[in-house]
Amino acid sequence: MSRSALYRAAAAGDFERIARGLYRPTDAPPADWDWLEAASRRDNATICLTSALAYHDLTDAIPDALDVAIPRGSRIPASEGAIRWHLFARESFEIGREQIEIPGTKETIGIYSPQRTIVDAFRLRGELGYELGRDALRTWLRRGGKPADLMDLATRIPRSKGPLLHALELLA
C-alpha cells in the first residue's frame, strides 16, 4: 500500500496509528502496542527485567514501562510508547533468550527466561533495588526452581554470581 493510500485509509477510519510509522487495522484483535512497537523498531528487542518478571509471574510489581534489552553498541530507537530501552553486553545477550508471540498478533518478540531475568535482577540490583531480585528468587524457588540452574547461568553473566550466591545462602 502506498503512503498516500495508507493515510487516506487511516483518515477514513480503516487503520489506526499506534506509533510513528506503525498502523493497525481498526478491526484487528486487541494487542499490546508497546510490545508491537518494540518488536518493529528492533528485530532483536528482548523483554527483560521487571517486565519479564511480570510476564513470568515472578513479581507483584507492575512496570510503568516495557523494559526492552538490545545489544550494547546498537542505536536506541526513537519510540512513542512507554518503552525503557536497556543495553546488554553482546557476549551474553543471547543467553536465556526465547521468542514468544505477541498476543493478538502473528508478530514475535524476544523475552528472557525466568532464570536469566532473576540473574539480571541481581546483576542490576543497584538500578532495580535488591528486593525485586530477592522476591523473584524466593517465588521461583517455591515453584521448584533449582539453584544450580541459576548458578550455571550466573557464571556466564558478569557481576551476578556473588550477589546471587549470597541471596541463595540467606534463603537456604
C-alpha positions, -999 to +999 in steps of 0.1 A: +000+000+000+014+034-008+019+061+018-009+082+005-033+052+004-024+044+040-031+080+051-064+080+033-074+047+048-064+060+083-084+092+077-114+070+067-111+050+099-098+018+084-065+020+102-054+034+135-019+048+142-002+032+171+032+048+168+053+067+143+052+046+111+030+019+127-006+013+118-031-014+126-064-023+111-092-010+133-109-044+133-077-062+145-079-080+178-065-062+209-027-063+213-001-047+234+010-017+214+043-012+233+053-048+225+044-043+188+064-010+187+095-026+203+094-056+180+090-034+149+118-010+159+144-037+166+143-073+154+164-084+184+143-065+210+140-086+241+117-081+271+138-080+302+140-071+339+107-061+357+086-066+325+100-102+321+095-109+358+059-097+355+053-119+324+067-149+342+046-140+372+076-137+395+068-103+409+038-083+421+054-051+407+036-035+378+061-020+354+053+016+344+071+010+311+081-020+290+117-030+298+134-040+265+171-050+260+191-046+229+228-054+223+253-028+236+265-007+207+231-006+190+213+027+184+184+032+208+154+037+186+130+066+189+098+054+203+065+069+214+053+042+237+062+035+273+094+016+265+126+017+286+155+006+264+185-012+281+218-020+265+231-055+274+265-069+266+267-085+232+287-115+246+258-125+268+228-111+250+215-144+236+219-163+269+184-173+281+166-155+252+134-170+238+109-159+212+072-156+221+042-145+201+027-111+209-009-118+220-034-108+194-009-107+165+013-130+145+044-110+154+070-123+178+093-106+203+122-119+224+119-124+261+144-136+287+138-169+306+128-167+343+163-178+353+181-152+331+157-125+344+164-133+380+202-133+373+198-099+356+178-085+386+207-094+409+233-080+384+214-047+382+203-046+418+216-010+422+192+002+395+163-020+403+165-025+440+177-056+459+141-066+469+130-072+433+155-099+427+152-114+461+114-117+459+115-132+424+141-157+435+120-167+465+089-172+443+110-191+417+124-215+443+090-221+458+078-232+424+106-259+423+134-239+406+169-254+410+196-231+424+222-250+403+204-237+371+208-201+383+244-205+394+253-220+360+238-190+343+253-166+367+288-178+360+283-168+323+270-133+330+294-108+347+287-092+381+259-116+391+274-147+407+284-131+440+251-114+448+231-144+437+252-168+457+248-146+488+210-144+484+208-182+479+228-187+511+205-164+530+173-181+517+186-216+524 
